[in-house]
Amino acid sequence: MLGEFQYDQPECEDFDLPKMGPYLYQEGGYTYHGQYKFGMKHGRGRIFYLNGAEYEGYMCNNQMHGKGRILDIRHVIYEGEIKENTIHG
């Protein structure tokens, strides 16, 4: 489906964070695979929504933040900057 995502923002990296998953967030309707910091999604991560949408990219304090790629339910792909769960670009 989608090619490999290029994680290339060293300022967003914390290589010492544990990578965990999958973890199903039933209230949000998604599964998260990725890193955590202090119990929050933080670092590299991937989200699979129950409606078929996907996100892969950087997470910061439980939010999509930094470079990321979104595949929406219409199969439209956005790749670029995301700030606090909002597309910028």
Secondary structure, DSSP 8 states (H G I E B T S, - for coil): ---------GGG--TTS-EEEEEEETTTTEEEEEEEETTEEEEEEEEEETTS-EEEEEEETTEEEEEEEEE-TT--EEEEEEETTEEE-
